[in-house]
Amino acid sequence: MSSAATAQTLDKNGQEIKAVGFKRFGFDSEVALDVLRSLYLRPHYAPATTEPKDAAIKADSEEDKFSLFQSKSIYYPETHSISYTTLSRFPPVKLLPPSERKRILVTGGAGFVGSHLVDRLMILGHEVTVIDNFFTGSKTTVSHWIGHPNFEMVRHDVVEPFMIECDQIYHLACPASPPHYQFNAVKTIKTSFMGTLNMLGLAKRVKARFLITSTSEVYGDPEVHPQPEDYWGHVNPIGPRACYDEGKRVAETLTYGFQRQDGVDVRVARIFNTYGPRMNPADGRVVSNFIVQALKGEDMTVYGDGKQTRSFQYIHDLVDGLIALMNSGESRPVNIGNGDEFTIGEFAELVREIVEKVQDEDGVKRERRVNIIYKPMPTDDPQKRRPDTTRAKETLDWQPRWTVRMGLEEMVRYYKAKMEEGSL
Ligand SMILES: NC(=O)c1ccc[n+]([C@@H]2O[C@H](COP(=O)([O-])OP(=O)(O)OC[C@H]3O[C@@H](n4cnc5c(N)ncnc54)[C@H](O)[C@@H]3O)[C@@H](O)[C@H]2O)c1
């Protein structure tokens, strides 16, 4: 078990974070942090030399608590091969009465954000169906639920219609990082437009509540700082980012079209930069880039002069916000993000410091201190981005709790473990 699992995690007010989520709008989303961590800060296999633990052991010690629900797959170093097994026991989920148990569809549920949302909804005792085409997501992110009676995973592209009985739809399916959404720009627009059209059609047909994960990119390169939801944005409609930015803008337009015309019960979350374990390390986003470069002892690349600012939100805060929004009565767009602003240059230094701290704690020797180097800025990269989260505070009573430092420490440990496993 990593030492991060036992170290205290403090929130912005210096209070220890033992659980995430809260009881609000008649929906209890609280889950112990330890339980969630046991799903992502865990080794994915045991080396062939160690005897896998018996899954039926009692969770007496801290160590046992974390190994109880781990896959017992075995790694053979000589052949660099892995023998997968399924879990013999699933993580415990709440036993909800049918009146409280919801049937929830999560599109893009095998991706970074989706998998954390799925973990939370499953532990809370709901029935969860994931649809995903695995373009950027992976079955491994939710493999610990495969076979569970409350869980179903379907390989499906949201560009095609999909029918299912459900009460709530979290519509996340869409690549989120620039290299991924620019890989096939036309497909990204199709996913945003047709995918959202199909999911709204489903919501209308089965009278499900529909939440779309929109983005701060709808504000483009903003002239207003920080950005409130009423700001209409400053987007280049033909630039390389347009397939995503304009895709999400039209997805929002569709969402409110279905609300006005057909009375569909809609929620729109405008998500700002979010990071955390299970982020695809090759997705080209700044947090994963910096951590992976620093862990590998490579120079860290800052694009531009490093003075452009960004804010970074930890995944658990986002999931809290999404669940609160879904269950609230707020149908206007709501920004969900962390307002703590860093210049990219400062952020690179913070990541380097945290990587060094974790390496020192684990007794890892560095050959040299990594350098921070500067390269030209890509087209249309916004200079400033920071959420105005007044609406989320007023209507959802939601505010980010995680400091960037605490979130980064967890994420560094996650990537470090992946590197040691040889899967990074
Ligand atoms: N992570 C962030 O910082 C951030 C910021 C703003 C908005 N968002 C939004 O949140 C959502 C999730 O983002 P993420 O960071 O988890 O990205 P991700 O790429 O990790 O996850 C997206 C998931 O959607 C799936 N997908 C893509 N196209 C699909 C299609 N046509 N049919 C079915 N599945 C498809 C992918 O395979 C993947 O599992 C996206 O809608 C994204 O726009 C994320």
The ligand as an ORCA input file, in Angstrom:
! r2SCAN-3c Opt
* xyz 0 1
  N     -11.112     16.334    -17.783
  C     -11.333     17.615    -17.919
  O     -10.522     18.454    -17.491
  C     -12.592     18.098    -18.590
  C     -12.791     19.473    -18.700
  C     -13.944     19.921    -19.324
  C     -14.889     19.039    -19.783
  N     -14.679     17.708    -19.658
  C     -15.694     16.799    -20.211
  O     -15.872     15.675    -19.364
  C     -16.129     14.514    -20.147
  C     -15.180     13.405    -19.773
  O     -13.838     13.838    -19.982
  P     -12.575     12.959    -19.561
  O     -11.520     13.885    -19.099
  O     -13.017     11.857    -18.696
  O     -12.129     12.419    -20.993
  P     -11.755     10.930    -21.438
  O     -11.239     11.032    -22.829
  O     -10.908     10.280    -20.403
  O     -13.169     10.220    -21.419
  C     -14.100     10.297    -22.470
  C     -14.750      8.929    -22.623
  O     -15.716      8.987    -23.671
  C     -15.505      7.877    -24.538
  N     -15.962      8.264    -25.876
  C     -15.422      9.180    -26.713
  N     -16.142      9.259    -27.848
  C     -17.166      8.369    -27.725
  C     -18.226      7.974    -28.565
  N     -18.398      8.507    -29.777
  N     -19.080      7.024    -28.110
  C     -18.924      6.456    -26.888
  N     -17.918      6.785    -26.062
  C     -17.054      7.732    -26.470
  C     -14.032      7.600    -24.478
  O     -13.677      6.299    -24.878
  C     -13.746      7.841    -23.003
  O     -13.981      6.693    -22.227
  C     -16.043     14.948    -21.605
  O     -17.348     15.210    -22.081
  C     -15.253     16.227    -21.546
  O     -15.569     17.081    -22.617
  C     -13.536     17.213    -19.079
*
